[in-house]
Amino acid sequence: MAYPDFEYHETQRTAKLPKWYEKKPAIDTTLLTKIYLGIVRDARDPQRMGRILVWIPELSGESDKEENWVICSYCSPFAGASFFNFEFHKDPEKSSEGLGAIADIKARASSRTPQPDTIKKDPGPTDFSGRQSYGMWFTPPDVGNEVLIAFVNGDPNFGIWFGCLYQQDLNHMIPGVGQDTIHKGPDSDVMSNETGPVIETDLSVSANTKNKDNPDRRMFKPLRDGLKLQQGLDNDGARGQSTSSARRESPSQVFGILTPNGSQFVMDDGEPPSSDPQSPPVQPREFIRLRTKGGAQLLIDQTDGFVYAISRDGRTWLELSDKGDGNFDIYTSGNISIHAEKGDINLKAGLKDINIQAERDINIVAGKNIRMLAGQNFDTLVQGNISTESQAKISSKAAGDYAINSDSKIGITAVGNLREQASNVFMNSGPGPQSDAPSTPPSYQVASPSSPPEASDSGRWEPGAAYPEGSNIISRVPQHEPWIDHNVSTQGVNRKIVESPRDSSILSGASIFGQLIPNDIVLPDTTRLIGQRFNSADLPEYIQVANVLAGDLSPVASLGISQSGLDLIKKFEGSENRVYLDAVGLPTIGIGHLITEADRASGRFANGFITDAEVDELLREDLANVETAVRGCVNQPLTNNQYDALVSMAFNIGNTGFCNSTLVKRINEGNYQEVPNEMQRWDKARVGGTLQPLQGLTNRRVAEARLFAKNPAA
């Protein structure tokens, strides 16, 4: 295809004053002083300057004739290059501005006043004659898109394009590839009612043309597969899927950029509350996100207060969060390497412990000395041998007794002399001081799988089985997403959660998918079932033992929420010590406590702030009617762990939903082993009118199920 004058048009435009800077264009030239609508006909520019060929319907005839196309330069909102004086570059001695201009540049560059004797020649290409460009650059639009055209000074030879128009109803993806129910079409791996990032609808389909507000949209495959099949974030409403779409609300609270290939920069001020009284309250998610089409991202979250980054395939992630006293979590499926080439590596635990655990070896090498200081005891327990060798002297001293005991032989061999000195030496005349058994590190049961999560039959990543109690000295172990401790706040969906069909992938007697050992069960007849395994039919197998722990089970009427139960609720609800507006704009404080007229009249929150102790007190008050409901609809004895788990769940799903649930029926039948599974049915809520699984609810249900199944003595 020929481009008349296209390749060399406006070459070196800034080398001299262009003719269009004159007040009037050439004689007999028709002035074009309006803003015109143009249709892009070609976006390829041999000069790589962003010029396009457009057809302007108002100015020309047939759109497919090249002679009717106009060359338009790209007018960026911000563009330029560093200063360069052409006269000085040719002959600095003859240039009236040369010395002054170059002196000014050099002064600004060095931040000091130039001296005349140092400015006598062209500073050379390594200083100021090498130019630097800067500005904003966006790829010219595709053929067929509409752009706005203007002509500088009305000159038909100096057209510029400076803006683009969206095609009608085709802006759902912008800027964050918003989620919606995926239209399956020929995509065989899309599940029924699956939600995920979607592309624009094809309005050539008659059904979509008739229903533009709810059209069929196909998945945006790179991001959907990245979130679901690689990263495990498809059900995480904070780190994974996003509602950030220009079509979410009007006026839009979403701002950002989406490239043609799918890279995104999003600034989301949060979805405002719906005016529809039937819609559930929505907690606005405010964040800034930079993400590639496959899912690698940097996320700065205002709502839950964390900074999160993850690699494209989910093999590495890190997060800085304000949860608890603050956490810095790092996970990688490979290596973590730290190297300080010229300085120290310093680690300090201010008030607690430094815990290190390796499944194989721990190797430490020092080029010089290794020094260890313990304020109290130094305990070492080895299952095999202890070997110590020094190429020089070995010194060992005790201010108290020095005890050496062996259940077998003790051998002492010296090439030179063997000397003993004591006030008295007793040989074979009774035992001496006995060695104390070393203490072992504390063990934890942590909310992490013992092996990384694996993709289920549906293709998505599922949490793995829990670490067995007592198998771990690390109190917090990040894992591949979806990590159970990545709590997404469930505030704003309380009492809007519905019971869904039972998840057949979670075995009877288990809390989560992939669990290898059934939960222990305390039965009303004061016996305990200890989980052993799942048999070939996926049924749980137990051994029954007498309940030797008196008082495990108590009448439900005698129980009350414990501090552990309060902590569980606070962990998922989130806590605010200051007055804030909830998802529907009502003044709230603490853990979802709506400030009432009685509160205002009493001046209880007049200063707008409460302490952590007052947060707990307020939560206990708000839980009073929830505890009354639990005591009223559960007629079997419970452990306090079980009671805490049920109160947390009832507070979240509502008293009516809880008392009418299948899990309460199972408890009242004495079928305790089914309760953790039944809890998992309550992990969906209506968001924007669509029933969706929420990762925050999934995490909460798993935590409640684990607490329900927890041994009271643990």
C-alpha positions in Angstrom: 0.0 0.0 0.0 1.3 3.4 -0.9 1.6 6.3 1.6 2.1 9.5 -0.4 4.5 11.8 1.6 3.8 9.7 4.7 7.3 8.4 5.2 9.2 11.7 5.2 6.5 14.1 6.2 7.5 16.5 9.1 11.0 14.9 9.4 13.2 16.8 11.9 10.2 19.1 12.6 12.0 21.0 15.4 15.2 21.6 13.5 13.9 24.9 12.2 10.8 27.1 12.5 8.1 25.2 10.6 5.9 27.1 8.2 2.7 26.4 10.2 4.1 28.6 13.0 3.3 31.6 10.8 0.1 33.5 11.5 -1.6 32.4 8.3 -1.3 29.3 6.2 -0.3 29.4 2.5 -2.4 31.5 0.1 -5.5 29.9 -1.3 -5.5 27.3 1.5 -8.9 26.6 3.0 -8.9 27.0 6.8 -10.1 24.0 8.8 -10.9 25.5 12.2 -13.3 22.9 13.6 -12.8 19.7 15.6 -13.4 16.8 13.3 -14.3 13.1 13.9 -12.0 10.8 12.0 -12.0 7.0 11.4 -8.5 5.4 11.7 -7.6 3.7 8.4 -3.9 2.9 9.1 -1.9 3.1 12.3 1.5 2.1 10.9 4.0 4.9 10.9 7.4 4.4 9.2 8.9 7.2 11.4 7.6 5.5 14.6 6.1 8.9 15.7 2.5 7.8 16.3 1.1 9.3 13.2 -2.0 7.7 11.7 -4.0 7.9 8.5 -7.6 8.9 9.0 -10.7 9.3 7.0 -12.8 12.3 7.9 -16.3 11.8 6.7 -17.1 15.6 6.8 -14.2 16.4 4.5 -14.0 13.6 2.0 -16.0 11.0 0.1 -15.4 7.3 -0.1 -13.6 5.9 2.9 -11.6 3.2 1.0 -9.8 5.6 -1.3 -6.3 6.5 -0.1 -6.4 9.9 -1.5 -9.2 10.7 0.9 -7.1 9.8 3.9 -5.3 12.5 6.0 -2.0 12.2 7.8 -2.4 13.3 11.5 0.4 13.6 14.0 0.1 12.3 17.5 -0.6 15.1 20.1 0.4 13.6 23.5 -0.7 15.3 26.7 2.9 15.5 27.7 5.9 15.1 25.4 9.3 16.6 24.7 13.1 16.3 24.6 16.0 17.9 26.4 17.2 21.3 25.2 19.6 21.4 22.2 20.9 24.6 20.6 21.4 24.0 16.9 23.2 27.3 16.3 25.7 26.6 19.0 26.2 23.1 17.9 27.3 24.4 14.4 29.5 27.3 15.6 29.5 28.2 19.3 31.8 31.3 18.7 29.3 32.9 16.3 26.2 32.0 18.2 24.6 34.9 20.1 23.0 32.5 22.5 25.5 29.7 22.4 27.7 30.5 25.4 24.8 31.8 27.5 22.6 28.8 26.7 25.2 26.2 27.3 26.3 27.9 30.5 22.7 28.0 31.8 22.3 24.3 31.0 25.6 23.4 32.7 24.7 25.5 35.7 21.4 23.7 36.1 23.1 20.3 35.6 25.9 20.9 38.2 23.8 23.1 40.6 26.6 25.6 40.8 27.4 29.0 39.1 29.5 28.3 35.9 32.9 30.0 35.6 33.6 31.7 32.2 37.0 30.0 31.7 35.4 26.6 31.9 32.8 27.3 29.1 34.8 27.8 25.9 33.7 24.9 23.7 31.0 22.5 22.9 30.7 20.2 25.9 30.6 17.2 23.6 28.2 14.3 23.1 28.7 12.8 26.5 27.4 16.0 28.3 24.8 18.1 26.6 24.6 17.3 22.9 23.1 13.8 23.7 19.4 14.5 23.9 16.9 12.8 26.2 13.2 12.4 25.4 10.4 12.2 27.8 6.6 12.2 27.9 3.5 10.0 27.7 3.2 7.4 24.9 0.2 5.3 24.0 -0.1 3.0 21.0 -2.2 4.6 18.2 -5.7 3.1 18.1 -6.7 0.1 15.9 -8.1 0.5 12.5 -11.8 1.4 12.6 -11.7 3.4 15.9 -12.9 6.9 16.1 -10.5 9.8 16.9 -10.8 13.5 17.3 -8.8 15.6 14.7 -7.8 19.3 14.7 -5.7 21.3 12.3 -3.1 23.7 13.8 -3.8 27.2 12.6 -6.4 25.7 10.4 -3.7 24.3 8.1 -4.9 21.2 6.3 -1.3 20.0 6.1 -0.9 20.0 9.9 -3.5 17.7 11.2 -3.2 16.2 14.8 -5.1 13.6 16.6 -5.5 14.2 20.3 -8.3 12.0 21.6 -10.2 8.7 21.1 -13.9 7.8 21.5 -15.1 4.5 23.0 -17.3 2.4 20.9 -20.8 2.1 22.3 -21.1 -0.4 25.3 -17.5 -1.7 24.7 -15.8 -0.5 27.9 -16.4 -3.3 30.4 -12.7 -4.5 30.4 -11.4 -1.0 31.2 -9.3 -0.6 33.2 -9.1 -3.8 35.4 -10.7 -6.5 33.2 -13.7 -6.7 35.5 -15.2 -10.0 36.5 -18.6 -11.3 35.4 -20.3 -14.7 34.9 -18.3 -16.3 32.1 -20.3 -17.4 29.0 -19.1 -20.9 28.3 -19.3 -21.1 24.5 -16.7 -23.4 23.1 -14.5 -23.0 26.2 -14.8 -26.6 27.6 -13.0 -26.0 30.9 -15.4 -23.2 32.0 -17.6 -24.4 34.8 -21.3 -23.7 35.2 -21.9 -20.2 36.6 -18.1 -19.6 36.9 -17.1 -16.0 37.4 -13.9 -14.5 36.2 -12.3 -11.8 34.1 -14.2 -11.4 30.8 -13.8 -9.7 27.5 -16.3 -7.5 25.7 -19.5 -8.9 24.3 -20.1 -9.5 20.7 -23.0 -7.2 20.0 -23.5 -8.8 16.6 -25.2 -11.6 18.4 -28.9 -10.8 18.6 -29.3 -11.9 22.2 -26.6 -9.5 23.3 -28.1 -6.7 21.2 -31.4 -7.1 23.0 -29.9 -7.3 26.5 -27.0 -4.9 26.6 -27.1 -4.6 30.4 -26.4 -8.3 30.9 -24.8 -9.7 27.8 -22.9 -13.0 27.3 -19.2 -12.4 27.8 -16.4 -14.8 27.2 -13.5 -15.2 29.5 -10.3 -13.2 29.2 -8.2 -16.4 29.0 -4.7 -15.2 30.0 -5.8 -13.6 33.3 -8.5 -16.2 34.1 -6.1 -19.1 33.6 -3.4 -17.2 35.5 -5.7 -16.6 38.5 -7.3 -20.1 38.5 -4.8 -22.6 37.2 -1.5 -21.0 38.2 -1.9 -18.6 41.1 -4.9 -20.0 43.1 -6.4 -16.5 43.5 -9.6 -16.9 41.5 -11.8 -16.8 44.7 -9.8 -14.0 46.4 -11.8 -10.8 45.9 -8.9 -8.7 47.1 -5.8 -10.2 45.5 -7.3 -12.0 42.5 -10.5 -11.2 40.7 -11.6 -7.6 40.5 -14.8 -5.6 39.8 -12.8 -2.7 38.5 -14.8 -1.9 35.3 -16.0 1.3 33.7 -19.5 -0.2 33.6 -19.7 -1.1 37.3 -21.4 2.1 38.4 -22.1 5.7 37.1 -20.4 8.0 37.7 -17.5 5.6 37.8 -15.2 5.4 40.8 -12.6 3.4 38.7 -9.6 5.1 37.1 -6.7 3.6 35.1 -5.2 2.3 31.9 -5.6 -1.0 30.0 -3.3 -1.8 27.1 -4.5 -3.6 24.0 -2.7 -6.8 25.2 -4.2 -6.7 28.7 -1.6 -5.0 31.0 -3.4 -2.8 33.5 -2.9 0.1 35.9 -5.9 0.6 38.1 -6.8 3.1 40.8 -10.1 2.0 42.3 -11.9 4.3 44.8 -14.3 1.5 45.7 -17.8 0.5 44.6 -20.4 2.9 46.2 -23.5 1.4 48.0 -26.4 0.5 45.7 -29.6 2.5 45.8 -31.5 -0.8 45.4 -32.8 -1.7 48.9 -32.7 -5.4 47.8 -29.0 -5.4 47.1 -26.7 -6.5 49.8 -24.3 -4.0 51.4 -21.0 -3.9 49.6 -17.7 -3.1 51.3 -15.9 -0.8 48.9 -12.4 -2.1 48.0 -10.0 0.7 47.5 -6.7 -0.1 45.9 -4.0 0.6 43.4 -3.0 -2.3 41.1 -0.3 -2.8 38.4 -0.9 -6.2 36.7 0.2 -8.0 33.6 -2.3 -10.0 31.4 -1.2 -13.3 32.9 -1.6 -12.1 36.6 1.9 -10.9 37.8 1.0 -7.9 39.9 1.8 -5.3 42.5 -1.2 -4.4 44.7 -1.5 -1.6 47.2 -4.7 -2.2 49.2 -6.3 0.6 51.2 -9.3 -1.5 52.5 -7.4 -4.2 54.4 -4.2 -2.2 54.5 -1.7 -4.5 52.8 0.9 -4.4 50.0 1.0 -7.6 47.9 3.1 -8.8 45.0 2.9 -12.2 43.2 4.7 -13.7 40.2 2.9 -14.7 37.0 2.7 -18.4 37.8 2.1 -18.0 41.5 5.4 -19.6 42.5 6.5 -16.6 44.6 4.6 -14.0 46.5 5.1 -11.5 49.3 2.8 -9.4 51.5 3.2 -6.6 54.0 0.0 -6.4 56.1 -1.3 -4.7 59.2 -3.0 -7.8 60.6 -2.3 -8.3 64.2 0.9 -6.4 65.1 1.8 -6.4 61.4 3.2 -9.3 59.2 5.7 -9.6 56.4 5.1 -12.9 54.6 7.2 -14.4 51.8 6.5 -17.6 49.9 8.4 -19.2 47.1 8.3 -22.7 45.7 12.1 -22.5 45.1 14.8 -20.7 46.9 15.0 -17.5 49.0 18.5 -16.0 48.7 19.8 -13.0 50.6 23.3 -11.5 50.0 24.8 -8.5 51.7 28.1 -8.0 49.8 29.7 -5.3 51.9 27.7 -5.3 55.2 25.9 -7.3 57.8 22.6 -9.3 57.7 20.8 -8.5 60.9 17.8 -10.3 62.3 16.0 -9.4 65.5 12.9 -10.6 67.2 12.1 -7.8 69.7 9.7 -9.6 72.1 9.4 -13.1 70.9 11.4 -15.9 69.2 13.4 -16.6 66.1 12.3 -20.0 64.8 14.2 -21.9 62.1 13.1 -25.3 60.8 14.5 -27.4 57.9 13.2 -30.7 56.6 16.8 -31.7 55.9 20.0 -30.0 57.1 20.9 -26.7 58.6 24.4 -25.7 57.5 26.3 -22.8 59.0 29.8 -21.7 58.0 31.8 -18.8 59.4 35.1 -17.5 57.9 36.2 -16.6 61.4 34.2 -17.1 64.7 30.8 -18.4 65.7 29.5 -16.9 69.0 26.3 -17.8 70.8 25.0 -16.2 74.0 21.9 -17.5 75.9 20.4 -15.5 78.7 19.2 -18.7 80.3 19.5 -22.3 79.0 21.1 -23.8 76.0 19.4 -27.1 75.1 20.5 -29.5 72.4 18.6 -32.7 71.6 19.9 -35.0 68.8 18.4 -38.2 67.6 21.7 -39.5 66.3 25.4 -38.7 67.2 27.1 -35.6 68.3 30.6 -35.1 67.0 32.8 -32.3 68.0 36.4 -31.7 66.8 38.8 -28.8 67.3 42.2 -28.4 65.6 43.4 -26.6 68.7 42.0 -26.5 72.3 38.6 -27.4 73.6 37.5 -25.6 76.8 34.4 -26.3 78.8 33.5 -24.8 82.2 30.5 -24.9 84.5 29.9 -22.6 87.5 27.8 -25.4 89.0 27.8 -29.2 88.7 29.2 -30.7 85.5 27.3 -33.9 84.8 28.2 -36.5 82.2 25.9 -39.5 82.0 25.8 -42.3 79.5 23.4 -45.3 79.2 26.3 -47.2 77.7 30.1 -46.7 77.9 32.3 -43.7 78.5 35.8 -43.7 76.9 38.6 -41.3 77.6 41.8 -41.6 75.5 44.8 -39.2 75.6 48.0 -39.4 73.6 49.7 -37.5 76.4 48.9 -37.4 80.1 45.5 -37.7 81.8 45.3 -35.7 85.0 42.5 -35.4 87.6 42.3 -33.0 90.5 39.5 -32.8 93.0 39.1 -32.3 96.8 37.9 -36.0 96.8 37.9 -38.5 94.0 35.2 -41.2 94.3 35.4 -44.2 92.0 32.5 -46.6 91.8 31.1 -45.3 95.1 27.6 -44.1 94.2 26.0 -41.9 91.6 27.2 -38.3 91.0 25.3 -35.4 89.5 22.7 -36.4 86.9 22.3 -34.8 83.5 19.0 -32.8 82.9 17.0 -33.8 79.8 17.1 -30.9 77.3 13.8 -29.1 76.5 12.5 -29.1 73.0 11.2 -26.2 70.9 7.5 -25.4 71.2 5.3 -26.9 68.5 2.4 -25.2 66.7 -0.6 -26.3 64.7 -0.6 -23.6 62.0 -3.1 -22.6 59.4 -1.0 -23.9 56.5 -1.0 -27.1 54.5 1.7 -29.7 55.1 2.4 -29.8 51.3 1.6 -27.1 48.8 -2.0 -27.0 47.5 -2.7 -28.9 44.4 -5.1 -28.3 41.5 -8.3 -30.2 41.9 -10.3 -32.0 39.3 -11.9 -28.7 38.4 -8.5 -27.3 37.6 -8.4 -24.7 40.4 -6.0 -24.6 43.3 -7.4 -25.9 46.6 -6.0 -25.5 50.2 -4.0 -28.5 51.3 -4.3 -30.6 54.5 -3.3 -29.0 57.8 0.0 -29.7 59.5 -0.5 -32.4 62.2 -0.5 -30.9 65.7 3.0 -30.9 67.2 4.8 -31.3 63.9 6.0 -27.7 63.4 8.0 -25.2 65.4 7.1 -22.3 63.0 4.1 -20.4 64.1 3.3 -18.9 60.6 4.1 -20.7 57.4 3.2 -19.0 54.1 2.2 -21.4 51.3 1.0 -21.3 47.7 -2.2 -19.5 47.2 -5.0 -19.9 48.3 -3.3 -19.6 51.7 -5.7 -20.1 54.5 -4.3 -17.2 56.5 -4.8 -14.7 53.7 -8.0 -13.4 55.3 -10.2 -11.3 53.1 -12.5 -9.2 55.3 -16.0 -10.5 55.3 -17.3 -7.2 56.7 -20.3 -6.0 54.6 -21.6 -9.4 53.7 -22.8 -10.5 57.2 -26.3 -11.9 57.2 -26.3 -11.9 53.3 -24.6 -15.3 53.0 -26.6 -18.3 51.7 -26.3 -22.0 52.1 -25.2 -23.7 48.9 -25.1 -27.4 47.8 -22.6 -29.6 49.7 -19.1 -29.8 48.3 -18.6 -33.4 47.4 -14.8 -32.9 47.2 -14.6 -32.5 51.0 -14.8 -35.9 52.6 -17.1 -36.7 55.5 -15.2 -36.1 58.7 -12.8 -33.5 57.1 -12.6 -29.8 57.3 -11.0 -29.0 53.9 -10.3 -30.6 50.5 -7.3 -32.9 50.6 -7.3 -33.6 54.3 -5.6 -36.9 55.0 -6.7 -37.7 58.6 -10.3 -37.3 59.8 -11.0 -34.8 62.6 -11.2 -36.1 66.2 -14.8 -36.1 67.6 -16.1 -35.7 71.1 -19.4 -37.5 71.4 -22.2 -36.8 73.8 -21.7 -40.2 75.5 -18.3 -38.9 76.8 -16.3 -41.0 74.4 -13.8 -39.7 71.9 -13.2 -40.8 68.3 -9.6 -40.4 67.2 -9.3 -40.0 63.4 -7.0 -42.5 61.7 -7.4 -42.5 58.0 -9.8 -42.4 55.1 -10.4 -45.8 53.6 -10.6 -46.8 49.9 -14.3 -45.7 49.9 -13.2 -42.3 51.2 -15.0 -43.0 54.5 -13.4 -41.9 57.8 -12.0 -44.5 60.1 -11.7 -43.9 63.9 -10.6 -45.6 67.1 -12.9 -45.1 70.1 -11.4 -44.2 73.4 -12.8 -43.3 76.8 -13.0 -39.5 77.3 -10.5 -39.1 80.1 -10.7 -35.3 80.1 -13.5 -34.5 82.5 -15.6 -31.5 81.6 -14.9 -31.5 77.8 -18.7 -31.4 77.1 -21.0 -29.0 78.8 -24.7 -28.1 78.4 -24.8 -25.4 75.8 -26.8 -23.1 78.2 -23.7 -23.0 80.5 -21.2 -21.9 77.8 -20.0 -18.4 76.8 -17.8 -17.0 74.2 -14.1 -17.3 75.1 -11.2 -15.0 74.3 -10.2 -17.4 71.5 -13.6 -17.1 70.0 -13.5 -13.3 70.2 -10.1 -13.4 68.5 -11.4 -15.6 65.7 -14.3 -13.2 65.0 -12.0 -10.1 65.1 -9.5 -11.8 62.8 -12.1 -12.1 60.0 -14.4 -9.1 60.7 -11.6 -6.5 61.1 -11.5 -4.0 63.9 -11.6 -0.2 63.9 -10.9 1.9 67.0 -12.3 5.0 65.3 -15.7 5.8 64.0 -16.0 5.0 60.2 -18.8 4.7 57.7 -19.8 1.2 56.8 -20.6 -0.1 53.3 -24.0 1.6 53.3 -22.8 4.8 54.8 -23.8 4.3 58.5 -21.5 5.4 61.3 -19.8 2.3 62.8 -17.1 1.6 65.3 -15.3 -1.5 66.7 -16.3 -4.7 65.0 -19.2 -3.7 62.9 -21.1 -2.0 65.7 -23.7 0.4 64.3 -23.8 3.5 66.4 -27.4 3.8 67.7 -29.5 6.8 68.8 -29.0 5.5 72.4 -25.2 5.6 71.8 -25.4 9.2 70.6 -27.7 10.3 73.5 -25.3 8.8 76.0 -22.3 10.3 74.4 -20.6 6.9 74.5 -18.5 7.5 71.4 -18.3 11.3 71.6 -14.6 11.4 71.1 -14.8 9.0 68.1 -12.3 6.5 69.6 -12.3 3.4 71.7 -9.5 1.2 73.2 -8.8 -2.4 72.2 -10.4 -3.5 75.5 -13.5 -1.5 74.7 -13.6 -3.1 71.3 -13.8 -6.5 73.0 -16.4 -5.3 75.5 -18.6 -3.9 72.6 -18.3 -7.1 70.7 -19.4 -9.2 73.7 -22.5 -6.9 73.9 -23.3 -7.3 70.2 -22.8 -11.1 70.5 -25.3 -11.4 73.3 -28.3 -12.0 71.0 -26.2 -14.3 68.8 -25.3 -16.5 71.8 -28.9 -16.5 72.9 -29.9 -17.8 69.4 -27.2 -20.5 69.5 -28.3 -21.7 72.9 -31.9 -21.7 71.8 -31.5 -23.9 68.6 -28.7 -26.3 69.7 -29.8 -29.0 72.1 -26.6 -31.1 72.4 -23.7 -30.5 74.8 -20.6 -28.9 73.3 -17.0 -28.2 74.0 -16.1 -24.5 74.4 -14.2 -24.7 71.1 -17.3 -26.0 69.3 -19.4 -23.3 70.9 -17.0 -20.5 69.9 -17.0 -21.8 66.3 -20.8 -21.9 66.1 -21.1 -18.4 67.6 -18.6 -17.0 65.1 -20.6 -18.6 62.2 -24.0 -17.4 63.5 -22.6 -13.8 63.9 -21.5 -14.0 60.2 -24.5 -15.7 58.5 -27.3 -14.4 60.8 -29.3 -16.0 63.6 -32.1 -17.1 61.2 -29.8 -18.7 58.7 -27.9 -20.4 61.4 -30.8 -21.9 63.2 -32.4 -23.1 60.0 -29.2 -24.6 58.6 -28.4 -28.3 58.0 -25.4 -28.2 60.3 -27.6 -27.4 63.3 -29.8 -30.4 62.4 -26.6 -32.6 62.2 -25.5 -31.4 65.7 -28.9 -32.1 67.2 -28.8 -35.6 65.7 -25.4 -36.1 67.4 -23.7 -36.4 64.0 -20.8 -34.2 65.0 -18.4 -35.4 62.4 -20.5 -33.9 59.6 -20.5 -30.4 61.0 -17.1 -29.2 59.6 -18.3 -30.3 56.1 -21.7 -28.6 56.5 -19.9 -25.4 57.5 -18.3 -25.2 54.1 -21.7 -24.8 52.4 -21.8 -21.2 53.7 -19.1 -19.6 51.6 -21.1 -17.7 49.0 -22.8 -14.3 49.0 -24.6 -12.1 46.5 -22.3 -9.5 45.1 -23.8 -7.2 42.5 -26.8 -9.5 42.2 -24.6 -12.6 41.5 -24.0 -15.5 43.9 -20.3 -15.8 44.2 -17.9 -17.8 46.4 -15.8 -15.3 48.4 -12.3 -16.3 49.5 -12.8 -14.5 52.8 -15.8 -16.6 53.6 -14.0 -19.8 52.5 -11.1 -19.0 54.8 -13.5 -18.2 57.7 -15.4 -21.4 57.3 -12.2 -23.5 57.3 -11.0 -21.7 60.4 -14.3 -22.3 62.2 -14.4 -26.0 61.1 -10.9 -26.5 62.5 -11.9 -24.9 65.8 -15.0 -27.0 66.0 -12.9 -30.2 65.5 -10.1 -29.1 67.8 -9.1 -31.2 70.8 -10.1 -29.2 73.9 -6.8 -30.1 75.6 -4.8 -28.7 72.7 
